[in-house]
Amino acid sequence: MPDEIADALTGVPPGKALDLAAGSGRHSLWLAERGWDVTAVDIAIEDIPGVHCVRADLENHEYRIAPDSWDLIVCWRYWQPDLMPEIARGVRKGGIVALAGKTSGRFATSLANYREAFEGWTEIASGRNEPITFFIAAKKLVD
């Protein structure tokens, strides 16, 4: 688990977490070991102990994020611009997003893109640690 996410979740009680583009599931497993109810989504995900795994192609919108359903959404090293509004709607008030995209190549993005997509959210941590740009923020409790 990246230190940025671990630090941001210090003191946050476990809830429902969604790990998008989960890859091997390292974030999912880390969260599940800490009591989170985790759903991991990836096009070629393998079974992960204690995690609900869903095989779906995010680029083809094979998985839809239900609104106001998640306390945490992680999407690390993957940037898909049209997925950001769905992620924002999927997080409950007071919930957290932990997002990172690459700084070059496919799935590359910038901090400005995250700040625009999650305007009005409370930024917890952000920065650029080659080869990624990361953004962690909480949805405000009131609009």
C-alpha positions in Angstrom: 0.0 0.0 0.0 1.4 3.4 -0.9 2.3 5.5 2.2 0.1 8.3 0.8 -3.0 6.1 1.2 -2.0 4.5 4.5 -1.3 7.9 6.0 -4.6 9.4 4.7 -6.6 6.5 6.2 -5.0 6.8 9.7 -7.9 7.0 12.1 -10.5 6.4 9.5 -12.9 3.7 10.6 -13.3 0.8 8.0 -16.3 0.9 5.8 -17.1 0.0 2.2 -14.2 0.4 -0.2 -14.1 0.1 -4.0 -10.7 -0.6 -5.7 -10.9 0.3 -9.4 -8.3 -1.0 -11.8 -7.2 -3.2 -8.9 -4.5 -5.1 -10.8 -3.1 -7.7 -8.5 -5.2 -6.4 -5.6 -2.5 -5.2 -3.3 -4.6 -2.2 -2.1 -7.7 -4.4 -1.8 -5.9 -7.0 0.3 -4.4 -4.3 2.5 -7.8 -2.7 3.1 -9.5 -6.1 3.7 -6.9 -7.0 6.3 -7.8 -3.8 8.2 -11.5 -4.6 8.3 -12.8 -2.8 5.1 -15.6 -4.5 3.1 -13.8 -4.4 -0.3 -14.9 -4.8 -3.9 -12.1 -4.9 -6.4 -12.7 -4.4 -10.1 -10.3 -5.1 -13.0 -10.4 -6.6 -16.4 -8.2 -9.6 -15.4 -8.5 -9.8 -11.7 -7.7 -13.0 -9.8 -9.5 -14.1 -6.6 -8.3 -12.2 -3.6 -9.0 -13.7 -0.1 -11.6 -11.6 1.8 -12.4 -9.4 -1.2 -15.4 -9.4 -3.6 -13.7 -9.5 -7.1 -15.4 -8.3 -10.3 -14.0 -8.8 -13.7 -15.0 -5.8 -15.8 -13.5 -3.6 -18.5 -13.7 0.0 -17.1 -12.9 1.6 -20.5 -16.0 -0.1 -21.9 -18.1 0.8 -18.9 -18.8 -2.8 -17.9 -18.9 -1.8 -14.3 -21.1 1.0 -13.0 -20.5 2.8 -9.7 -23.7 3.1 -7.7 -24.2 6.7 -6.4 -23.6 7.3 -2.6 -22.4 3.8 -2.0 -18.8 3.9 -1.0 -16.8 5.2 2.0 -13.6 4.9 0.0 -12.8 4.6 -3.7 -9.2 3.8 -4.7 -8.1 4.1 -8.4 -4.3 4.0 -8.4 -2.2 4.3 -11.5 -5.2 4.6 -13.8 -6.7 7.7 -15.3 -9.9 7.6 -17.3 -11.5 11.1 -17.5 -15.1 9.9 -18.0 -14.8 7.8 -14.9 -14.1 10.7 -12.6 -17.7 12.0 -12.3 -19.0 8.5 -11.6 -16.3 8.1 -8.9 -17.3 11.5 -7.4 -21.0 10.5 -7.3 -20.2 7.0 -5.9 -18.5 8.3 -2.7 -20.8 9.0 0.3 -20.6 12.4 2.0 -17.5 12.4 4.2 -16.0 9.6 2.1 -12.6 9.6 0.5 -11.1 9.2 -2.9 -7.5 8.0 -3.3 -6.5 8.4 -6.9 -3.3 8.3 -8.9 -2.4 8.5 -12.6 0.9 8.1 -14.4 2.9 11.2 -15.3 3.6 10.0 -18.8 2.2 7.5 -21.3 -1.1 5.8 -21.2 -3.3 6.8 -18.2 -1.2 9.9 -17.6 -2.8 12.9 -15.9 -2.0 15.9 -13.8 -2.9 17.2 -10.4 -4.9 20.0 -12.1 -7.1 17.4 -13.7 -7.9 15.8 -10.3 -8.5 19.1 -8.7 -10.9 20.1 -11.5 -12.8 16.7 -11.3 -13.1 17.0 -7.5 -13.6 20.7 -7.1 -15.0 21.6 -3.6 -13.6 18.4 -2.0 -11.3 18.7 1.0 -7.8 17.8 -0.2 -6.0 15.5 2.3 -2.8 14.8 0.3 -1.6 15.4 -3.2 1.6 15.5 -5.2 3.9 14.0 -7.7 6.1 11.0 -6.9 7.6 9.8 -10.2 6.1 8.0 -12.0 2.7 9.1 -10.6 0.6 12.1 -9.7 -1.7 11.4 -6.7 -4.7 13.0 -5.2 -6.5 12.1 -2.0 -9.6 14.0 -0.9 -12.7 13.8 1.2 -16.2 14.6 0.0 -17.7 17.4 2.2 -20.4 16.4 4.6 -22.7 19.2 3.4 -23.0 20.8 0.0 
